[in-house]
Amino acid sequence: MKQKEQLEGIRAEAEAALHSIETLEELDNVRVKFLGKKGDLTAVLKTMGSLSPEERPVVGQLANKIRGEITENIEKKAMELKAAQQEARLLAETIDVTLPGSPVEIGHEHPLSLVLDEVKEIFMGMGFEIAQGPEVEWDYYNFEALNIPKDHPARDTQDTFYITDNMLLRTQTSGTQIRVMEEKKPPIRMIAPGRVYRSDAVDATHSPLFHQIEGMAIDEGITMGDLVGTLETFAKKLYGSDTRIRLRPHHFPFTEPSCEIDVSCFKCGGKGCSMCKNEGWIEILGAGMIHPQVLHNGGIDPEKYSGFAFGLGLERLVMFAYEMDDMRMLYENDMRFLEQF
């Protein structure tokens, strides 16, 4: 029978093909060639209609036998190829554990973090707690509750990043003070460090993103003397025991009376130098007694309690501490600068 001879030929051809292949892709091609829907074995089976009833069972049994043999041989070959592939991969990925490892460069704290941690430690040593507030703030907490009315210049859209008419990126961390007043009753001693945002052009002393540290103390009988004593202690801890402070009258909507605080120049000791512009004093923060209306807005009775508040710029402290003349160096991620700390 012609079909029987064709089947034996397929068997021999398949054995020869399996013997010579070296990859799984080639093996799959062999499977398709002999066992696929359009393969050689299928082609022979399609001709069985021309056989006599007596010949069909003989050819059918032989075809099934050869199909089984080819399938079994393909599976064995696949296992051999996968084992060889795994062995080659293991050899290629061998690691010499006696070789020295690659050095891991250890980072360190950013100068902003270094000075902030020092400020936190000083105030926590005086009994102040650390408070956090949202950077996306309501207009009420950022302005209204702090005695800054709708027509105040600070609300100018050219100066503030507004999200909606009532929501903005906070321009100061003072809003956290109102939130703390609403949640906690006196005595209160807290500082609120964090990022703030203003629509400033970037230059040596300005940035649209910078850091502030606001603080306040509220209790019965708090006076301006407590403010002076607290800030003088802070200045001496930060700049040395010989540091003196000076108060200058100023105006802030949320404090009354208000003042700006200068410290004696820590570089020249007050004699006059380039850092203090030959004045002997350096301005570091603003402060004052909390306005009674602000206490009321925070849910605290101004007839019973009083308090002081202050705010300072972290970048300003860092620039003084490391004698920097360009604020942008703190944000540019220049390793030549950062590796100095």
C-alpha positions in Angstrom: 0.0 0.0 0.0 1.2 3.5 -0.9 0.0 5.0 2.3 1.9 2.5 4.4 5.1 3.3 2.6 4.5 7.1 3.1 3.9 6.5 6.9 7.2 4.6 7.2 8.9 7.4 5.3 7.5 10.0 7.7 8.7 7.9 10.7 12.3 7.8 9.3 12.3 11.5 8.3 11.0 12.5 11.8 13.7 10.5 13.6 16.4 12.1 11.4 15.0 15.6 11.9 14.9 15.2 15.7 18.4 13.9 15.8 19.8 17.1 14.2 17.9 19.9 15.9 19.5 22.1 18.6 16.9 24.6 19.8 13.3 24.5 21.1 12.3 26.7 18.1 13.6 24.1 15.7 11.8 21.4 17.7 8.5 23.3 17.4 9.0 23.5 13.6 9.4 19.7 13.5 6.2 19.2 15.4 4.3 21.4 13.1 5.8 19.8 10.0 4.9 16.2 11.0 1.9 16.5 13.4 0.3 19.9 12.6 -3.1 20.3 10.9 -1.3 20.7 7.6 1.5 18.4 8.5 2.8 15.3 6.6 0.9 12.8 8.8 -2.4 14.6 8.4 -1.9 14.7 4.6 -1.6 10.8 4.5 -4.6 10.3 6.6 -6.7 12.4 4.3 -6.1 9.9 1.5 -7.5 6.9 3.5 -10.9 7.4 1.7 -9.4 5.7 -1.4 -8.5 2.5 0.6 -10.6 -0.6 0.8 -12.5 -1.4 4.0 -9.9 -4.1 4.8 -6.9 -1.7 4.3 -8.2 1.2 6.4 -7.8 -0.3 9.8 -4.2 -1.4 9.0 -3.2 2.1 7.8 -5.1 3.8 10.7 -3.3 1.7 13.4 0.1 2.3 11.8 -0.6 6.1 11.6 -1.6 6.2 15.3 1.5 4.3 16.3 3.8 6.6 14.3 2.0 9.7 15.7 2.6 8.4 19.3 6.3 7.6 18.6 6.9 11.1 17.1 5.0 12.8 19.9 7.0 10.8 22.6 10.3 11.6 20.8 9.5 15.3 20.6 8.7 15.4 24.4 12.0 13.7 25.2 13.9 16.0 23.0 12.2 19.0 24.6 13.3 17.8 28.0 16.9 17.4 26.8 17.0 20.8 25.2 15.5 22.5 28.3 18.0 20.8 30.6 20.9 21.8 28.3 19.6 25.4 28.2 19.3 25.5 32.0 22.9 24.2 32.5 24.2 26.8 30.0 22.4 29.5 31.9 23.8 28.4 35.2 27.3 28.4 33.9 26.8 31.8 32.4 25.4 33.3 35.6 28.0 31.8 37.9 29.1 34.3 40.6 32.5 34.3 42.2 31.5 35.0 45.9 35.2 35.6 46.8 35.3 38.9 44.7 34.9 42.1 46.7 31.5 43.7 46.5 30.7 47.0 44.8 31.0 49.9 47.2 27.7 51.4 48.4 27.9 55.2 48.7 26.3 56.3 52.0 24.3 59.5 51.8 23.9 62.1 54.6 21.3 64.7 55.6 20.7 67.7 53.5 21.7 71.1 55.0 18.0 72.1 55.3 17.4 68.9 57.4 20.5 69.5 59.5 19.4 73.0 60.6 15.7 72.1 60.9 16.6 69.2 63.3 18.7 71.6 65.3 15.8 74.1 65.6 13.4 71.3 66.5 15.7 70.1 69.3 16.1 73.6 70.7 12.3 74.2 70.9 11.5 70.7 72.1 14.0 71.3 74.9 11.8 74.2 75.9 8.6 72.1 76.0 7.3 72.8 72.5 5.6 70.2 70.4 5.9 69.6 66.6 2.7 70.1 64.7 2.0 69.4 61.0 -0.7 70.9 58.7 -1.8 70.4 55.1 0.2 72.1 52.3 -3.0 72.5 50.3 -4.9 74.8 52.6 -8.3 76.5 52.8 -8.4 80.2 52.4 -9.9 80.5 55.9 -7.0 79.0 57.7 -4.3 80.6 55.5 -5.8 84.1 55.6 -9.2 84.8 57.2 -8.6 83.2 60.6 -5.3 85.1 60.8 -6.9 88.6 60.4 -6.0 88.9 56.7 -9.2 90.2 55.1 -10.3 89.7 51.5 -8.8 93.0 50.3 -5.3 92.3 51.8 -2.4 92.4 49.3 -1.3 88.9 50.4 -4.3 87.5 48.6 -3.2 88.8 45.2 -3.4 86.1 42.7 0.0 87.3 41.4 1.5 86.3 44.8 -0.4 83.2 45.7 -1.0 79.8 44.0 -4.8 79.5 44.1 -6.4 76.2 43.2 -10.0 77.4 43.6 -11.4 80.6 45.1 -11.3 79.0 48.5 -8.3 76.7 48.2 -4.6 77.4 47.7 -1.1 76.2 48.3 -0.3 77.6 51.7 1.8 80.8 51.8 2.7 80.2 55.5 2.5 77.5 58.1 0.5 79.9 60.4 -2.7 78.1 59.4 -1.4 75.1 61.5 -1.6 77.4 64.6 -5.3 77.9 64.1 -5.8 74.2 63.5 -4.0 73.4 66.8 -6.0 76.0 68.7 -9.2 74.3 67.4 -8.1 70.9 68.5 -6.3 71.6 71.7 -6.9 74.0 74.6 -4.2 75.9 76.5 -1.6 75.5 77.7 -0.2 75.2 74.1 3.4 75.3 73.0 4.1 74.2 69.4 6.1 74.9 66.3 4.9 74.1 62.8 7.7 73.5 60.3 6.9 72.8 56.6 6.9 73.7 53.0 5.2 76.9 51.8 4.5 78.4 48.4 4.5 81.9 46.9 4.5 83.1 43.4 8.1 84.5 43.5 10.6 84.5 40.7 13.6 82.3 41.4 16.7 84.3 42.3 19.5 84.2 44.9 17.1 85.0 47.8 13.7 83.9 46.5 12.0 80.7 45.5 8.3 79.7 44.8 8.9 76.9 47.3 10.6 77.4 50.6 10.3 76.4 54.3 8.9 78.2 57.3 8.9 77.4 61.0 6.0 79.0 62.8 5.6 78.8 66.5 3.3 79.9 69.3 2.7 79.6 73.1 -0.7 80.2 74.7 -1.5 80.2 78.4 -2.8 82.4 81.1 -0.6 85.4 81.8 1.7 85.1 78.7 3.5 88.4 78.1 5.9 90.0 75.7 8.6 89.1 78.3 8.0 85.4 77.7 8.4 86.0 74.0 11.7 87.8 74.5 13.0 85.1 76.8 12.0 82.3 74.5 13.6 83.8 71.4 16.7 84.9 73.3 17.2 81.3 74.5 16.6 80.1 71.0 19.2 82.5 69.6 21.8 81.6 72.2 21.4 77.9 71.6 21.6 78.3 67.9 24.4 80.9 67.6 26.2 80.8 70.9 25.9 82.1 74.4 27.2 85.6 73.6 24.4 86.2 71.1 22.1 89.1 71.8 18.7 89.9 70.3 17.0 93.2 69.3 13.3 93.9 68.8 12.2 96.4 66.2 8.5 97.5 65.9 6.7 96.1 62.9 3.2 95.2 61.8 1.7 91.8 61.2 -2.1 91.3 60.9 -2.2 88.3 63.3 -0.1 89.8 66.2 -0.4 93.0 68.3 2.0 94.3 69.2 4.4 93.0 66.5 8.1 93.1 66.1 11.0 91.9 64.0 13.8 90.1 65.8 17.5 90.7 65.0 20.4 88.8 66.4 23.9 90.2 66.9 26.1 89.0 64.0 27.5 85.7 64.9 30.4 86.1 62.5 31.8 89.5 63.7 30.1 89.6 67.2 28.3 92.8 66.3 31.3 94.8 65.1 30.2 94.9 61.5 31.2 92.7 58.5 30.0 91.7 55.1 27.5 89.2 56.4 25.6 91.8 58.5 26.3 94.5 56.0 28.4 96.3 58.6 25.3 96.8 60.8 26.3 94.3 63.5 22.8 92.9 63.5 21.0 90.2 61.3 17.2 89.9 61.0 16.1 86.3 61.5 12.3 86.3 62.3 9.1 88.1 62.9 7.1 87.8 66.1 4.5 89.4 68.4 1.6 88.8 70.8 -1.2 86.9 69.2 -4.0 89.2 68.2 -7.2 88.7 70.4 -9.3 88.2 67.3 -7.0 85.4 66.1 -7.3 83.7 69.5 -11.1 84.0 69.2 -11.0 82.6 65.7 -9.2 79.6 67.1 -11.8 79.0 69.8 -9.8 80.4 72.7 -11.1 83.0 75.0 -8.9 86.1 74.7 -10.2 87.5 78.0 -8.6 84.5 79.8 -5.6 83.6 77.7 -2.9 85.3 75.9 0.0 84.1 73.8 2.9 84.9 71.5 3.7 83.7 68.0 6.8 83.9 65.7 7.8 82.8 62.3 11.1 82.3 60.6 12.4 81.1 57.3 14.5 77.9 57.4 16.4 78.8 54.2 17.5 82.1 55.8 18.9 80.2 58.8 20.7 77.7 56.6 22.3 80.5 54.5 23.5 82.2 57.6 24.8 79.0 59.2 26.8 78.0 56.2 27.6 81.5 54.9 25.8 80.9 51.6 24.9 83.8 49.2 22.6 81.9 46.8 19.4 80.1 48.0 19.3 78.1 44.7 22.2 76.0 45.8 19.9 74.2 48.3 17.6 72.9 45.5 19.9 72.2 42.5 21.1 68.8 43.8 24.7 69.6 42.9 26.8 66.9 44.5 29.9 69.2 44.6 27.9 71.4 47.0 26.0 68.8 49.0 29.1 66.6 49.7 30.5 69.4 51.8 28.0 68.7 54.6 
